[in-house]
Amino acid sequence: MRPGPLVAGGALGVTWLALFGLLAADLAGWAWWTLGAGAAAWVAALLLVRYGDRGAAVGVAAAVGIIWAAAGGTLALRWAVTGDWPMW
């Protein structure tokens, strides 16, 4: 596997999620936008695996996984600090 498509897929995945994350006004909104944009990116990654470049698909999937982990950690931290689940 060449690193070029992997890095390009990761960069596009991060950019995609960041652009949707900018639409949010608060933590809950950011988490919901990130979840939805990540799901759409996973669909794109599955299509890339089937019809496109597998390296790019791995980059997209890795970017989504890392950012979803960051979102989950941020939500858990807010929940631990305030005692209130921030998603609703």
PyMOL commands that set and color helices and strands:
alter all, ss='L'
color gray80, all
select helices_A, chain A and resi 3-21+27-51+54-82
alter helices_A, ss='H'
color red, helices_A
deselect
rebuild
show_as cartoon
